[in-house]
């Protein structure tokens, strides 16, 4: 359900390329029907999980991350290295932690490209806004 809302919202806001990622292959299979241009299966094989987003979505500009934990760490490490132009900004918006509350991330991942990692939640926006 969460992935479906994010995909529909991204398309309504004008996203040209939307990639859905997750562990449940049955749910992933439904995403192209609601607007996803591609999907990435996150599996227990760390190398495959890291490589899949880089192959499918290397040129995206924005990630809305509901998962965090190992899937995010693997993708954050792989995506910037796969980009043709590493100086083009990649914003990684951290929203949730459905896969787990922490991340292991090599420092070089943050230095290897124009990569920004803001959070978004109740504390990120004032009550008035």
DSSP file (Angstrom, degrees, kcal/mol; ACC not computed):
  #  RESIDUE AA STRUCTURE BP1 BP2  ACC     N-H-->O    O-->H-N    N-H-->O    O-->H-N    TCO  KAPPA ALPHA  PHI   PSI    X-CA   Y-CA   Z-CA
    1    1 A X     >        0   0    0      0, 0.0     4,-2.1     0, 0.0     5,-0.2   0.000 360.0 360.0 360.0 -45.5    0.0    0.0    0.0
    2    2 A X  H  >  +     0   0    0      1,-0.2     4,-2.2     2,-0.2     5,-0.2   0.916 360.0  49.0 -62.0 -44.8    2.8    2.5    1.0
    3    3 A X  H  > S+     0   0    0      1,-0.2     4,-2.4     2,-0.2    -1,-0.2   0.878 108.9  53.6 -62.7 -38.4    4.7    1.8   -2.3
    4    4 A X  H  > S+     0   0    0      1,-0.2     4,-2.5     2,-0.2     5,-0.2   0.915 109.1  48.1 -63.5 -43.1    1.5    2.3   -4.3
    5    5 A X  H  X S+     0   0    0     -4,-2.1     4,-2.6     1,-0.2    -2,-0.2   0.909 111.8  50.1 -64.2 -41.4    0.8    5.7   -2.7
    6    6 A X  H  X S+     0   0    0     -4,-2.2     4,-2.4     2,-0.2    -2,-0.2   0.906 112.2  47.0 -64.6 -41.7    4.4    6.8   -3.3
    7    7 A X  H  X S+     0   0    0     -4,-2.4     4,-2.3     2,-0.2     5,-0.2   0.941 114.0  46.5 -66.6 -47.3    4.4    5.8   -6.9
    8    8 A X  H  X S+     0   0    0     -4,-2.5     4,-2.4     1,-0.2    -2,-0.2   0.918 113.9  49.4 -60.8 -42.7    1.1    7.5   -7.6
    9    9 A X  H  X S+     0   0    0     -4,-2.6     4,-1.8    -5,-0.2    -2,-0.2   0.910 109.5  51.0 -63.2 -43.0    2.2   10.6   -5.8
   10   10 A X  H  <>S+     0   0    0     -4,-2.4     5,-2.7     1,-0.2     4,-0.2   0.914 111.4  47.9 -61.6 -43.2    5.4   10.8   -7.7
   11   11 A X  H ><5S+     0   0    0     -4,-2.3     3,-1.4     1,-0.2    -1,-0.2   0.910 110.4  51.5 -65.2 -41.7    3.7   10.5  -11.0
   12   12 A X  H 3<5S+     0   0    0     -4,-2.4    -1,-0.2     1,-0.3    -2,-0.2   0.826 107.4  54.0 -64.4 -30.4    1.1   13.2  -10.1
   13   13 A X  T 3<5S-     0   0    0     -4,-1.8    -1,-0.3    -5,-0.2    -2,-0.2   0.433 127.8 -97.9 -85.5   1.5    4.0   15.5   -9.1
   14   14 A X  T < 5 +     0   0    0     -3,-1.4    -3,-0.2     1,-0.2    -2,-0.1   0.606  59.8 166.7 100.0  12.2    5.5   15.0  -12.5
   15   15 A X      < -     0   0    0     -5,-2.7    -1,-0.2    -6,-0.2     3,-0.2  -0.394  22.5-159.1 -61.8 133.8    8.2   12.4  -12.0
   16   16 A X  S    S+     0   0    0      1,-0.3     2,-0.4    -2,-0.1    -1,-0.2   0.767  77.9  27.3 -85.7 -27.0    9.4   11.1  -15.4
   17   17 A X        -     0   0    0     -7,-0.1     2,-0.5     2,-0.0    -1,-0.3  -0.967  68.1-175.2-141.3 118.2   10.9    7.8  -14.2
   18   18 A X        -     0   0    0     -2,-0.4    19,-2.8    17,-0.3    20,-1.3  -0.967   3.0-169.1-121.2 128.0    9.6    6.0  -11.1
   19   19 A X  E     -a   38   0A   0     -2,-0.5     2,-0.4    18,-0.2    20,-0.2  -0.966   8.4-153.5-117.6 126.4   11.2    2.9   -9.7
   20   20 A X  E     -a   39   0A   0     18,-2.3    20,-2.4    -2,-0.5     2,-0.4  -0.815  14.4-172.8 -96.1 138.2    9.6    0.8   -7.0
   21   21 A X  E     +a   40   0A   0     -2,-0.4     2,-0.3    18,-0.2    20,-0.2  -0.982  20.2 120.7-131.3 143.9   11.8   -1.3   -4.8
   22   22 A X  E     -a   41   0A   0     18,-1.9    20,-2.8    -2,-0.4    -2,-0.0  -0.983  59.4-105.9 179.3 178.7   10.9   -3.9   -2.2
   23   23 A X  S    S+     0   0    0     -2,-0.3     2,-1.0    18,-0.2     3,-0.1   0.703  90.3  84.7 -96.5 -23.8   11.2   -7.5   -0.9
   24   24 A X     >  -     0   0    0      1,-0.2     4,-2.4     2,-0.1     5,-0.2  -0.708  57.8-167.8 -88.4 103.7    7.7   -8.8   -1.8
   25   25 A X  H  > S+     0   0    0     -2,-1.0     4,-2.0     1,-0.2    -1,-0.2   0.840  85.4  56.8 -62.5 -34.4    7.8   -9.9   -5.4
   26   26 A X  H  > S+     0   0    0      2,-0.2     4,-0.6     1,-0.2    -1,-0.2   0.927 110.5  43.8 -63.8 -43.6    4.0  -10.2   -5.6
   27   27 A X  H >> S+     0   0    0      1,-0.2     3,-1.0     2,-0.2     4,-0.7   0.893 110.7  55.3 -67.8 -38.7    3.6   -6.6   -4.6
   28   28 A X  H >X S+     0   0    0     -4,-2.4     3,-1.1     1,-0.3     4,-0.6   0.884 100.4  60.4 -59.7 -37.4    6.4   -5.5   -6.9
   29   29 A X  H 3< S+     0   0    0     -4,-2.0     4,-0.3     1,-0.3    -1,-0.3   0.745 102.1  53.2 -63.6 -23.1    4.6   -7.1   -9.8
   30   30 A X  H X< S+     0   0    0     -3,-1.0     3,-0.6    -4,-0.6     4,-0.4   0.671  89.6  80.1 -84.1 -17.0    1.6   -4.8   -9.2
   31   31 A X  H X<>S+     0   0    0     -3,-1.1     5,-2.2    -4,-0.7     3,-1.5   0.851  83.1  57.5 -67.3 -38.2    3.6   -1.6   -9.4
   32   32 A X  G ><5S+     0   0    0     -4,-0.6     3,-1.2     1,-0.3    -1,-0.2   0.856 100.4  61.8 -59.8 -30.5    3.9   -1.2  -13.2
   33   33 A X  G < 5S+     0   0    0     -3,-0.6    -1,-0.3    -4,-0.3    -2,-0.2   0.681 107.9  42.4 -67.9 -17.0    0.1   -1.3  -13.4
   34   34 A X  G < 5S-     0   0    0     -3,-1.5    -1,-0.2    -4,-0.4    -2,-0.2   0.254 136.5 -72.8-114.4  11.7   -0.1    1.9  -11.2
   35   35 A X  T < 5S+     0   0    0     -3,-1.2   -17,-0.3     1,-0.3    -3,-0.2   0.352  79.0 140.9 123.3  -9.2    2.7    3.8  -12.9
   36   36 A X      < -     0   0    0     -5,-2.2    -1,-0.3     1,-0.2   -17,-0.2  -0.478  35.4-158.8 -67.4 134.4    6.1    2.4  -11.9
   37   37 A X  S    S-     0   0    0    -19,-2.8     2,-0.3     1,-0.2   -18,-0.2   0.723  74.8  -3.1 -83.7 -23.6    8.5    2.4  -14.9
   38   38 A X  E     -a   19   0A   0    -20,-1.3   -18,-2.3    -7,-0.0     2,-0.3  -0.972  64.8-143.2-158.3 163.5   10.7   -0.3  -13.3
   39   39 A X  E     -a   20   0A   0     -2,-0.3     2,-0.4   -20,-0.2   -18,-0.2  -0.958   3.5-154.6-133.3 155.0   11.0   -2.4  -10.2
   40   40 A X  E     -a   21   0A   0    -20,-2.4   -18,-1.9    -2,-0.3     2,-0.5  -0.994  13.0-142.6-130.5 124.2   13.9   -3.6   -8.2
   41   41 A X  E     -a   22   0A   0     -2,-0.4     2,-0.7   -20,-0.2   -18,-0.2  -0.760  10.3-148.8 -87.6 126.4   13.7   -6.7   -6.0
   42   42 A X        +     0   0    0    -20,-2.8     2,-0.2    -2,-0.5     4,-0.1  -0.861  28.7 172.5 -95.6 117.2   15.6   -6.5   -2.7
   43   43 A X        -     0   0    0     -2,-0.7     6,-0.2     2,-0.3   -20,-0.0  -0.626  48.1 -96.3-121.2 176.9   16.8   -9.9   -1.8
   44   44 A X  S    S+     0   0    0     -2,-0.2     2,-0.9     4,-0.1     3,-0.1   0.709  97.1  94.6 -69.7 -20.0   19.1  -11.5    0.8
   45   45 A X     >  -     0   0    0      1,-0.2     4,-2.6     2,-0.1    -2,-0.3  -0.637  64.9-159.9 -74.7 105.9   22.1  -11.5   -1.6
   46   46 A X  H  > S+     0   0    0     -2,-0.9     4,-2.2     1,-0.2     5,-0.2   0.875  86.8  49.8 -59.8 -41.4   23.8   -8.3   -0.7
   47   47 A X  H  > S+     0   0    0      2,-0.2     4,-2.3     1,-0.2    -1,-0.2   0.925 113.6  45.4 -65.8 -43.4   25.7   -8.0   -4.0
   48   48 A X  H  > S+     0   0    0      1,-0.2     4,-2.3     2,-0.2    -2,-0.2   0.900 113.1  50.6 -65.9 -40.3   22.7   -8.6   -6.1
   49   49 A X  H  X S+     0   0    0     -4,-2.6     4,-0.9     1,-0.2    -1,-0.2   0.870 113.1  46.0 -66.3 -36.4   20.6   -6.2   -4.0
   50   50 A X  H  X S+     0   0    0     -4,-2.2     4,-0.9    -5,-0.2    -2,-0.2   0.873 115.0  47.0 -72.1 -37.2   23.3   -3.5   -4.3
   51   51 A X  H  X S+     0   0    0     -4,-2.3     4,-2.3    -5,-0.2     5,-0.2   0.859 100.8  65.8 -74.6 -35.7   23.7   -4.0   -8.1
   52   52 A X  H  X S+     0   0    0     -4,-2.3     4,-2.4     1,-0.2     5,-0.3   0.917 103.0  43.6 -59.5 -49.8   20.0   -4.0   -9.0
   53   53 A X  H  X S+     0   0    0     -4,-0.9     4,-3.2     1,-0.2    -1,-0.2   0.897 113.4  53.3 -62.7 -36.6   19.2   -0.4   -8.1
   54   54 A X  H  X S+     0   0    0     -4,-0.9     4,-0.7     1,-0.2    -1,-0.2   0.890 113.4  42.6 -64.9 -38.4   22.4    0.8   -9.8
   55   55 A X  H  < S+     0   0    0     -4,-2.3    -1,-0.2     2,-0.1    -2,-0.2   0.887 124.6  34.8 -72.7 -39.1   21.5   -1.0  -13.0
   56   56 A X  H  < S+     0   0    0     -4,-2.4    -2,-0.2    -5,-0.2    -3,-0.2   0.838 133.3  18.8 -86.1 -35.8   17.9    0.0  -13.0
   57   57 A X  H >< S+     0   0    0     -4,-3.2     3,-1.7    -5,-0.3    -3,-0.2   0.011  71.9 129.5-132.6  28.8   17.9    3.5  -11.6
   58   58 A X  T 3< S+     0   0    0     -4,-0.7    -1,-0.1     1,-0.3    -3,-0.1   0.799  78.9  48.8 -59.3 -29.7   21.4    5.0  -11.8
   59   59 A X  T 3  S+     0   0    0     -3,-0.1    -1,-0.3    24,-0.1    -2,-0.1   0.260  81.6 119.8 -99.6  13.3   20.3    8.2  -13.4
   60   60 A X    <   -     0   0    0     -3,-1.7     3,-0.1     1,-0.1   -42,-0.1  -0.324  50.6-153.4 -71.3 162.2   17.4    9.0  -11.0
   61   61 A X  S    S+     0   0    0      1,-0.3    30,-2.6    29,-0.1     2,-0.4   0.585  72.1  37.6-109.9 -16.6   17.6   12.3   -9.1
   62   62 A X  E     -b   91   0B   0     28,-0.2     2,-0.4    30,-0.1    -1,-0.3  -0.997  54.3-168.2-145.3 134.0   15.5   11.5   -6.0
   63   63 A X  E     -b   92   0B   0     28,-2.7    30,-3.3    -2,-0.4     2,-0.7  -0.989   7.9-160.2-119.3 130.7   15.0    8.5   -3.7
   64   64 A X  E     -b   93   0B   0     -2,-0.4     2,-0.7    28,-0.2    30,-0.2  -0.938  20.9-158.9-107.5 106.7   12.1    8.4   -1.2
   65   65 A X  E     +b   94   0B   0     28,-3.1    30,-2.9    -2,-0.7    31,-1.9  -0.789  31.3 161.4-102.0 111.8   13.3    5.7    1.2
   66   66 A X  S    S+     0   0    0     -2,-0.7    32,-2.4    29,-0.2    -1,-0.1   0.473  75.7  54.0 -96.5  -6.3   10.8    3.9    3.4
   67   67 A X        +     0   0    0     30,-0.3    32,-2.2    31,-0.2    33,-0.9   0.926  66.8 168.1 -97.4 -54.8   13.0    1.0    4.2
   68   68 A X     >  +     0   0    0     31,-0.2     4,-1.2     1,-0.1     3,-0.5  -0.286  40.3  77.7  64.0-155.8   16.4    2.1    5.6
   69   69 A X  H  > S-     0   0    0     31,-0.3     4,-2.2     1,-0.2     3,-0.4  -0.110 110.8 -17.6  53.7-149.7   18.7   -0.5    7.1
   70   70 A X  H  > S+     0   0    0      1,-0.2     4,-2.8     2,-0.2     5,-0.3   0.857 134.1  56.5 -59.8 -42.6   20.7   -2.8    4.8
   71   71 A X  H  > S+     0   0    0     -3,-0.5     4,-2.1     1,-0.2    -1,-0.2   0.922 112.3  43.7 -57.1 -41.3   18.7   -2.3    1.6
   72   72 A X  H  X S+     0   0    0     -4,-1.2     4,-3.2    -3,-0.4     5,-0.3   0.930 112.9  51.1 -68.6 -45.0   19.3    1.5    1.8
   73   73 A X  H  X S+     0   0    0     -4,-2.2     4,-1.7     1,-0.2    -2,-0.2   0.915 111.7  47.5 -59.2 -43.7   23.0    1.1    2.7
   74   74 A X  H  X S+     0   0    0     -4,-2.8     4,-1.8     2,-0.2    -1,-0.2   0.924 116.0  44.1 -63.0 -44.5   23.6   -1.2   -0.2
   75   75 A X  H  X S+     0   0    0     -4,-2.1     4,-3.2    -5,-0.3     5,-0.3   0.894 110.4  54.1 -70.3 -39.5   21.8    1.1   -2.7
   76   76 A X  H  X S+     0   0    0     -4,-3.2     4,-0.7     1,-0.2    -1,-0.2   0.862 111.5  47.1 -62.5 -34.5   23.4    4.3   -1.3
   77   77 A X  H  X S+     0   0    0     -4,-1.7     4,-0.5    -5,-0.3    -1,-0.2   0.891 120.6  36.5 -71.7 -39.8   26.8    2.7   -1.8
   78   78 A X  H  X S+     0   0    0     -4,-1.8     4,-1.3    -5,-0.2    -2,-0.2   0.884 106.3  62.2 -84.5 -41.3   26.1    1.4   -5.4
   79   79 A X  H >X S+     0   0    0     -4,-3.2     3,-0.9     1,-0.2     4,-0.8   0.924 101.7  47.9 -59.7 -52.4   23.9    4.2   -6.9
   80   80 A X  H >< S+     0   0    0     -4,-0.7     3,-0.8    -5,-0.3    -1,-0.2   0.882 110.8  52.9 -59.1 -36.0   26.3    7.1   -6.9
   81   81 A X  H 3< S+     0   0    0     -4,-0.5    -1,-0.3     1,-0.2    -2,-0.2   0.794 107.0  53.5 -67.3 -26.6   29.1    5.0   -8.4
   82   82 A X  H << S+     0   0    0     -4,-1.3    -1,-0.2    -3,-0.9    -2,-0.2   0.571  84.4 108.2 -85.4  -9.7   26.9    3.9  -11.3
   83   83 A X    <<  -     0   0    0     -3,-0.8     3,-0.3    -4,-0.8   -24,-0.1  -0.442  65.4-142.7 -73.8 140.4   25.9    7.5  -12.3
   84   84 A X  S    S+     0   0    0      1,-0.3     2,-0.6    -2,-0.1    -1,-0.1   0.883  99.0  33.5 -66.4 -38.6   27.3    8.8  -15.6
   85   85 A X    >   -     0   0    0      1,-0.1     3,-1.4     3,-0.0    -1,-0.3  -0.885  67.7-175.5-121.6  97.7   27.7   12.3  -14.0
   86   86 A X  T 3  S+     0   0    0     -2,-0.6    28,-2.9    -3,-0.3     4,-0.1   0.651  80.8  67.1 -69.5 -13.9   28.5   12.0  -10.3
   87   87 A X  T 3  S+     0   0    0     26,-0.2     2,-0.3     2,-0.1    -1,-0.3   0.688  77.5  97.7 -80.6 -16.7   28.3   15.8  -10.0
   88   88 A X  S <  S-     0   0    0     -3,-1.4    26,-0.3     1,-0.1    -5,-0.0  -0.566  89.4-103.3 -71.3 133.0   24.5   15.7  -10.7
   89   89 A X        -     0   0    0     -2,-0.3     2,-0.5    24,-0.1    26,-0.2  -0.290  31.3-166.9 -65.8 135.1   22.6   15.8   -7.3
   90   90 A X  E     - c   0 115B   0     24,-2.4    26,-2.5    -4,-0.1     2,-0.5  -0.974   9.2-161.2-118.1 112.5   21.1   12.6   -5.9
   91   91 A X  E     -bc  62 116B   0    -30,-2.6   -28,-2.7    -2,-0.5     2,-0.6  -0.833   3.6-165.8 -95.8 128.1   18.7   13.4   -3.1
   92   92 A X  E     -b   63   0B   0     24,-2.9     2,-0.7    -2,-0.5    26,-0.2  -0.912   7.1-160.4-115.1 101.0   17.9   10.5   -0.8
   93   93 A X  E     -b   64   0B   0    -30,-3.3   -28,-3.1    -2,-0.6     2,-0.7  -0.741   7.2-149.7 -88.7 115.7   14.9   11.4    1.4
   94   94 A X  E     +bd  65 119B   0     24,-2.4    26,-2.0    -2,-0.7   -28,-0.2  -0.772  33.6 151.8 -90.7 114.7   14.8    9.2    4.5
   95   95 A X        +     0   0    0    -30,-2.9     2,-0.2    -2,-0.7   -29,-0.2   0.755  56.6   7.3-112.6 -38.2   11.2    8.7    5.5
   96   96 A X        -     0   0    0    -31,-1.9    -1,-0.2    25,-0.0     3,-0.1  -0.797  46.9-139.5-142.7 179.7   10.8    5.3    7.2
   97   97 A X        +     0   0    0     -2,-0.2     3,-0.4   -29,-0.1   -30,-0.3  -0.271  41.7 143.7-141.9  50.4   12.6    2.3    8.6
   98   98 A X  S    S+     0   0    0    -32,-2.4   -31,-0.2     1,-0.2   -30,-0.1   0.788  80.9  45.1 -64.1 -27.8   10.5   -0.7    7.6
   99   99 A X  S    S-     0   0    0    -32,-2.2    -1,-0.2     1,-0.4     2,-0.2   0.677 133.1 -51.3 -88.6 -18.4   13.6   -2.8    7.1
  100  100 A X        -     0   0    0    -33,-0.9    -1,-0.4    -3,-0.4   -31,-0.3  -0.776  46.3-101.6 155.4 161.7   15.3   -1.6   10.3
  101  101 A X  S    S+     0   0    0     -2,-0.2     2,-0.3   -33,-0.1    -1,-0.1   0.567  92.7  52.1 -87.0 -10.0   16.3    1.4   12.3
  102  102 A X        -     0   0    0     -5,-0.1     2,-0.4    -3,-0.1   -33,-0.2  -0.806  60.4-153.6-127.3 166.6   20.0    1.7   11.5
  103  103 A X        -     0   0    0     -2,-0.3     2,-0.6   -35,-0.1   -33,-0.1  -0.995  10.8-145.9-138.9 143.4   22.3    1.7    8.5
  104  104 A X        +     0   0    0     -2,-0.4     2,-0.4   -35,-0.1    -2,-0.0  -0.962  31.7 170.2-107.1 120.7   25.9    0.8    7.9
  105  105 A X        -     0   0    0     -2,-0.6     2,-0.1   -29,-0.1   -31,-0.1  -0.974  32.6-129.3-139.7 120.1   27.3    3.2    5.4
  106  106 A X    >>  -     0   0    0     -2,-0.4     3,-1.7   -33,-0.2     4,-0.5  -0.442  24.2-127.0 -66.0 140.6   31.0    3.6    4.3
  107  107 A X  H >> S+     0   0    0      1,-0.3     3,-1.2     2,-0.2     4,-0.9   0.807 105.6  67.8 -60.5 -30.3   32.0    7.2    4.4
  108  108 A X  H 3> S+     0   0    0      1,-0.3     4,-1.7     2,-0.2    -1,-0.3   0.778  87.7  68.0 -62.4 -25.4   33.2    7.1    0.8
  109  109 A X  H <4 S+     0   0    0     -3,-1.7    -1,-0.3     1,-0.2     4,-0.2   0.857 102.9  44.8 -62.1 -33.5   29.6    6.7   -0.3
  110  110 A X  H << S+     0   0    0     -3,-1.2     5,-0.4    -4,-0.5    -1,-0.2   0.708 118.7  42.3 -82.1 -20.8   28.9   10.3    0.9
  111  111 A X  H  < S+     0   0    0     -4,-0.9    -2,-0.2    -3,-0.2    -1,-0.2   0.589  97.2  74.6 -99.2 -12.5   32.1   11.7   -0.7
  112  112 A X  S  < S+     0   0    0     -4,-1.7     2,-0.3    -5,-0.2    -1,-0.1   0.558 107.2   5.5 -83.7  -7.4   32.0    9.8   -4.1
  113  113 A X  S    S-     0   0    0     -4,-0.2     2,-1.7    -3,-0.2   -26,-0.2  -0.957  93.3 -75.0-160.4 172.7   29.2   11.9   -5.6
  114  114 A X  S    S+     0   0    0    -28,-2.9   -24,-2.4   -26,-0.3     2,-0.4  -0.644  70.8 161.3 -78.9  88.8   26.9   14.9   -5.1
  115  115 A X  E     -c   90   0B   0     -2,-1.7     2,-0.4    -5,-0.4   -24,-0.2  -0.948  23.8-170.2-122.9 127.4   24.8   13.1   -2.6
  116  116 A X  E     -c   91   0B   0    -26,-2.5   -24,-2.9    -2,-0.4     2,-0.3  -0.959   4.3-168.6-121.3 140.1   22.4   14.6   -0.1
  117  117 A X        +     0   0    0     -2,-0.4     2,-0.2   -26,-0.2   -24,-0.1  -0.688  17.9 164.1-129.6  77.9   20.7   12.7    2.7
  118  118 A X        -     0   0    0     -2,-0.3   -24,-2.4   -26,-0.2     2,-0.2  -0.598  29.0-132.5 -88.9 157.3   17.9   14.7    4.4
  119  119 A X  B     -d   94   0B   0     -2,-0.2     2,-0.4   -26,-0.2   -24,-0.2  -0.645  14.1-157.1 -98.2 164.0   15.3   13.2    6.7
  120  120 A X        +     0   0    0    -26,-2.0     2,-0.3    -2,-0.2     3,-0.0  -0.950  38.4  99.0-145.4 124.5   11.6   13.9    6.4
  121  121 A X  S >> S-     0   0    0     -2,-0.4     3,-1.5     1,-0.0     4,-0.6  -0.939  85.5 -51.4-177.1-168.4    9.1   13.5    9.2
  122  122 A X  G >4 S+     0   0    0     -2,-0.3     3,-0.6     1,-0.3    -1,-0.0   0.836 132.1  50.5 -57.7 -34.7    7.2   15.5   11.8
  123  123 A X  G 34 S+     0   0    0      1,-0.2    -1,-0.3     3,-0.0     4,-0.1   0.620 100.6  64.4 -78.6 -12.3   10.4   17.0   13.1
  124  124 A X  G <4 S+     0   0    0     -3,-1.5     2,-0.4     1,-0.1    -1,-0.2   0.601 102.6  48.9 -87.4 -12.1   11.6   18.2    9.7
  125  125 A X  S << S-     0   0    0     -3,-0.6    -1,-0.1    -4,-0.6    -5,-0.0  -0.987  86.9-116.6-130.5 136.5    8.7   20.6    9.1
  126  126 A X        -     0   0    0     -2,-0.4    -2,-0.1     1,-0.1    -3,-0.0  -0.273  28.3-113.9 -66.7 158.2    7.4   23.2   11.5
  127  127 A X  S    S+     0   0    0      1,-0.2    -1,-0.1     2,-0.2    -4,-0.0   0.893 117.8  52.5 -59.2 -41.2    3.8   22.9   12.8
  128  128 A X              0   0    0      1,-0.3    -1,-0.2     0, 0.0    -2,-0.0   0.907 360.0 360.0 -63.2 -42.6    2.9   26.1   10.9
  129  129 A X              0   0    0      0, 0.0    -1,-0.3     0, 0.0    -2,-0.2   0.505 360.0 360.0 -67.6 360.0    4.2   24.8    7.6
